[in-house]
Amino acid sequence: MLIVTGATGRLGSLIVDRLLEWVPADRIAVSVRDLGKAAGLAERGVRVRAGDFTEPGTLKHAFEDAERVLVVSAGIRGGGALTANIAAIDAAREAGAQRILYTSHQAASPLSLFPPQKVHAATEEHLERQGIPYTALRNGFYASTLGYYIGAAPETGTLAVPEDGPVSWTAHEDLAEAAALALAEDGALDGITPPLTAPRTLDFADVAEILGRLTGRTITRVVMDDEEWISAAVAGGMPRPAAEFSLTMFAASRKGEFDVTDSKLEATIGRPAKTVEEVVEAMLRSP
């Protein structure tokens, strides 16, 4: 069985959709925390079982008959994320998986200013120590993240965020296709991959220019002081810990951590990657 974890999340659901185009449904299994959310997959012939990284005992049943397992990184902040990722990798190995795949990040590093990168680096090290074939998919920074910061800019004409640096914003759809290929075709991507990114890096000044072009109005990029931005975000309803976490992304981008591109993603999926313009245009169209 080809097993996908987190299959009801944004990335996981797209990965399963692509797999179903290439692989018979009876070869695909998913591990999800909420069985109800995966009812549609069960109707399509996918094996659906409950599994939770934070309850490792559930994974033995979820990963039964594993040929390859794709571990979608735990959406947990803090040290719990590493513990959860390791539990999933260990369960996949114990289930007899012949390859374990993991959704890492383009700039995974123990020295990163962005905490998730440290988790990804440590998870990659654990994965490498398992002694079986593995793939660490070093995904580009999800372009959908821009939606959190664009906010009301199309209406106000102002995109006000902290000082930043270039980021290789990359679409979920492209990363999902690469992951599905890596899962379906053994050896398609092996070991720690090159950065799987769109071909351009853009900062928020570029994003403001794109917004202006798409909306037909001038969008001014305003650089906010870090503490001023945190205060404004909290006043707007964002919990302070979330605002402080978000600021680390800006700090890492200033350092150039995300200022990298590579042709591997486009070579893998066999077509041009989605542009930020396409992603933002879709955001503007959605209700």
C-alpha positions as CSV (number, residue, x, y, z in Angstrom):
1,M,0.0,0.0,0.0
2,L,1.0,3.6,-0.7
3,I,0.1,5.4,2.5
4,V,-0.4,9.2,2.9
5,T,-0.8,10.8,6.2
6,G,-2.6,14.1,6.8
7,A,-4.8,13.2,3.8
8,T,-7.6,15.6,4.7
9,G,-5.2,18.6,4.9
10,R,-4.5,21.0,2.0
11,L,-1.3,19.3,0.8
12,G,-2.3,15.7,1.7
13,S,-5.7,15.9,-0.1
14,L,-4.0,17.2,-3.2
15,I,-1.4,14.4,-3.1
16,V,-4.1,11.8,-2.9
17,D,-6.1,13.3,-5.7
18,R,-3.0,13.1,-8.0
19,L,-2.2,9.5,-6.8
20,L,-5.7,8.5,-7.8
21,E,-5.0,9.6,-11.4
22,W,-2.1,7.2,-11.6
23,V,-2.6,4.3,-9.2
24,P,-5.6,2.0,-8.5
25,A,-7.5,3.2,-5.5
26,D,-7.1,-0.2,-3.8
27,R,-3.3,0.4,-3.6
28,I,-3.8,3.7,-1.7
29,A,-4.3,4.1,2.0
30,V,-4.6,7.2,4.2
31,S,-4.0,7.8,7.8
32,V,-6.2,10.6,9.2
33,R,-7.1,11.9,12.7
34,D,-10.8,12.4,11.7
35,L,-12.4,9.6,9.8
36,G,-15.5,11.6,9.0
37,K,-13.4,14.1,7.0
38,A,-12.1,11.3,4.8
39,A,-15.5,9.8,4.0
40,G,-15.2,11.0,0.4
41,L,-11.9,9.1,0.0
42,A,-13.4,5.9,1.3
43,E,-16.2,6.3,-1.3
44,R,-13.5,6.5,-4.0
45,G,-12.0,3.2,-2.9
46,V,-9.2,4.4,-0.7
47,R,-8.4,2.6,2.5
48,V,-9.1,5.0,5.3
49,R,-7.8,4.4,8.9
50,A,-7.4,6.5,12.0
51,G,-3.9,7.5,12.9
52,D,-2.5,10.3,15.0
53,F,1.2,11.1,15.3
54,T,0.6,12.2,18.9
55,E,-0.8,8.8,19.7
56,P,1.8,6.5,18.2
57,G,-0.2,3.4,19.2
58,T,-2.8,4.2,16.5
59,L,-0.2,4.2,13.7
60,K,0.4,0.4,13.7
61,H,-3.1,-0.2,12.4
62,A,-3.0,2.8,10.1
63,F,0.3,1.8,8.5
64,E,-0.5,-1.9,8.1
65,D,0.7,-3.4,4.8
66,A,2.9,-0.3,4.1
67,E,5.0,-0.4,1.0
68,R,5.8,3.3,1.0
69,V,4.6,5.9,3.5
70,L,4.5,9.6,3.0
71,V,4.7,11.5,6.3
72,V,3.2,14.9,5.9
73,S,5.0,17.0,8.6
74,A,3.0,17.5,11.8
75,G,1.2,20.9,11.9
76,I,2.3,21.5,15.5
77,R,4.3,24.4,16.8
78,G,7.1,23.8,19.2
79,G,9.0,20.7,20.3
80,G,5.9,18.5,19.9
81,A,6.3,18.7,16.1
82,L,9.6,16.8,16.1
83,T,8.3,14.2,18.6
84,A,5.3,13.6,16.3
85,N,7.3,13.4,13.1
86,I,9.7,10.9,14.7
87,A,6.8,8.8,15.9
88,A,5.4,8.6,12.4
89,I,8.7,7.7,10.8
90,D,9.4,5.0,13.4
91,A,5.9,3.6,12.9
92,A,6.4,3.5,9.1
93,R,9.7,1.6,9.6
94,E,8.2,-0.8,12.0
95,A,5.3,-1.4,9.5
96,G,7.9,-2.6,7.0
97,A,7.8,0.4,4.6
98,Q,10.4,0.0,1.9
99,R,10.6,3.8,1.5
100,I,9.6,6.6,3.8
101,L,8.9,10.1,2.4
102,Y,8.7,13.3,4.4
103,T,7.6,16.8,3.6
104,S,10.5,18.9,4.6
105,H,11.2,22.6,3.8
106,Q,13.6,24.2,1.3
107,A,15.9,25.7,3.9
108,A,15.8,23.1,6.7
109,S,18.7,24.0,9.0
110,P,19.4,23.7,12.7
111,L,20.6,27.4,12.5
112,S,17.4,28.8,11.0
113,L,15.7,31.8,12.4
114,F,12.4,30.2,11.4
115,P,11.6,27.5,14.0
116,P,10.0,24.9,11.7
117,Q,13.2,24.7,9.7
118,K,15.0,23.4,12.8
119,V,12.3,20.8,13.2
120,H,12.6,19.7,9.6
121,A,16.4,19.5,9.9
122,A,16.2,17.3,13.0
123,T,13.5,15.1,11.3
124,E,15.7,14.7,8.2
125,E,18.6,13.5,10.4
126,H,16.3,10.9,12.1
127,L,15.0,9.8,8.7
128,E,18.5,9.3,7.4
129,R,19.4,7.1,10.4
130,Q,16.7,4.5,9.7
131,G,18.8,2.6,7.2
132,I,16.1,2.3,4.5
133,P,15.5,4.3,1.3
134,Y,14.0,7.7,2.1
135,T,13.0,10.9,0.4
136,A,13.0,14.3,2.2
137,L,10.9,16.6,0.0
138,R,12.4,20.1,0.5
139,N,9.3,22.0,-0.4
140,G,9.4,25.7,-1.3
141,F,7.6,28.1,0.9
142,Y,3.9,27.7,0.4
143,A,2.6,30.5,-1.7
144,S,-0.8,30.3,0.0
145,T,0.9,31.8,3.1
146,L,0.7,35.1,1.3
147,G,-3.1,35.2,1.9
148,Y,-2.5,35.8,5.6
149,Y,-0.6,39.0,4.9
150,I,-2.4,40.4,1.9
151,G,-5.5,40.8,3.9
152,A,-7.4,44.0,3.1
153,A,-4.6,45.4,0.9
154,P,-6.8,45.3,-2.2
155,E,-9.3,47.5,-0.5
156,T,-7.0,49.8,1.5
157,G,-4.3,50.1,-1.1
158,T,-1.6,49.4,1.6
159,L,0.3,46.2,2.1
160,A,1.9,46.8,5.5
161,V,4.2,44.1,6.9
162,P,7.7,43.9,8.5
163,E,10.9,44.2,6.6
164,D,11.4,41.0,4.5
165,G,13.5,39.4,1.9
166,P,13.0,37.4,-1.3
167,V,11.1,34.1,-1.0
168,S,10.6,31.4,-3.6
169,W,6.8,31.2,-3.1
170,T,5.6,27.8,-4.5
171,A,2.1,26.5,-5.1
172,H,0.7,23.6,-3.1
173,E,-0.6,22.0,-6.3
174,D,2.9,21.7,-7.8
175,L,4.4,20.3,-4.6
176,A,1.6,17.8,-4.3
177,E,2.2,16.5,-7.8
178,A,5.9,16.1,-7.1
179,A,5.2,14.3,-3.8
180,A,2.7,12.0,-5.5
181,L,5.2,11.1,-8.2
182,A,7.8,10.4,-5.6
183,L,5.4,8.1,-3.8
184,A,4.1,6.3,-6.9
185,E,7.4,5.9,-8.7
186,D,10.1,4.5,-6.5
187,G,13.3,6.4,-6.9
188,A,11.7,9.3,-8.7
189,L,13.2,11.5,-5.9
190,D,15.7,10.0,-3.6
191,G,17.3,11.2,-0.4
192,I,17.3,14.9,0.5
193,T,16.0,16.7,-2.6
194,P,17.2,20.0,-4.0
195,P,14.9,22.8,-3.1
196,L,11.5,22.1,-4.8
197,T,10.6,25.7,-5.7
198,A,9.1,27.9,-8.3
199,P,11.7,29.6,-10.5
200,R,11.5,33.1,-9.1
201,T,12.0,34.7,-5.7
202,L,9.8,37.7,-4.7
203,D,9.6,40.0,-1.7
204,F,6.5,41.8,-0.5
205,A,7.3,44.8,-2.7
206,D,6.9,42.5,-5.6
207,V,3.7,41.1,-4.2
208,A,2.3,44.6,-3.8
209,E,3.1,45.3,-7.5
210,I,1.4,42.0,-8.5
211,L,-1.6,42.9,-6.4
212,G,-1.8,46.3,-8.1
213,R,-1.6,44.8,-11.5
214,L,-4.4,42.3,-10.7
215,T,-6.7,44.7,-9.0
216,G,-6.1,47.7,-11.3
217,R,-5.2,50.0,-8.4
218,T,-2.0,51.2,-6.7
219,I,-0.9,49.0,-3.8
220,T,1.7,50.6,-1.6
221,R,4.1,48.4,0.3
222,V,4.7,49.9,3.8
223,V,7.6,48.6,6.0
224,M,6.4,48.3,9.6
225,D,8.6,48.1,12.7
226,D,8.6,44.6,14.1
227,E,7.0,45.5,17.4
228,E,4.5,47.8,15.7
229,W,3.5,45.0,13.4
230,I,3.0,42.6,16.3
231,S,0.9,45.1,18.1
232,A,-1.3,45.7,15.0
233,A,-1.7,42.0,14.4
234,V,-2.7,41.4,18.0
235,A,-5.1,44.3,17.8
236,G,-6.6,42.7,14.7
237,G,-7.3,39.5,16.5
238,M,-4.2,37.4,16.0
239,P,-2.9,35.8,19.2
240,R,0.4,37.2,20.3
241,P,2.3,33.9,20.1
242,A,1.1,33.5,16.5
243,A,2.2,37.0,15.7
244,E,5.6,36.4,17.2
245,F,5.9,33.1,15.3
246,S,5.0,34.9,12.0
247,L,7.7,37.5,12.6
248,T,10.3,34.7,12.6
249,M,9.4,34.1,9.0
250,F,10.2,37.7,8.1
251,A,13.5,37.6,10.1
252,A,14.6,34.4,8.3
253,S,13.7,35.9,4.9
254,R,15.8,39.0,5.7
255,K,18.7,36.7,6.3
256,G,18.2,35.2,2.8
257,E,17.1,31.8,4.0
258,F,14.3,31.5,1.4
259,D,16.2,33.3,-1.4
260,V,16.8,30.2,-3.4
261,T,15.4,28.5,-6.5
262,D,16.1,25.3,-8.3
263,S,14.8,23.7,-11.5
264,K,14.2,20.3,-9.9
265,L,10.5,20.9,-9.2
266,E,9.7,21.8,-12.8
267,A,11.8,19.0,-14.1
268,T,9.9,16.5,-11.9
269,I,6.4,17.6,-12.8
270,G,7.3,18.2,-16.4
271,R,5.8,21.6,-16.7
272,P,6.3,25.2,-15.5
273,A,5.5,25.8,-11.9
274,K,2.5,28.0,-11.0
275,T,3.5,31.7,-10.7
276,V,2.7,33.9,-7.7
277,E,0.4,35.9,-10.0
278,E,-1.7,32.7,-10.6
279,V,-1.8,31.9,-6.9
280,V,-2.8,35.5,-5.9
281,E,-5.3,35.8,-8.7
282,A,-7.0,32.6,-7.4
283,M,-7.0,34.1,-3.9
284,L,-8.7,37.3,-5.1
285,R,-11.4,35.3,-6.9
286,S,-12.2,33.0,-3.9
287,P,-15.1,34.2,-1.6
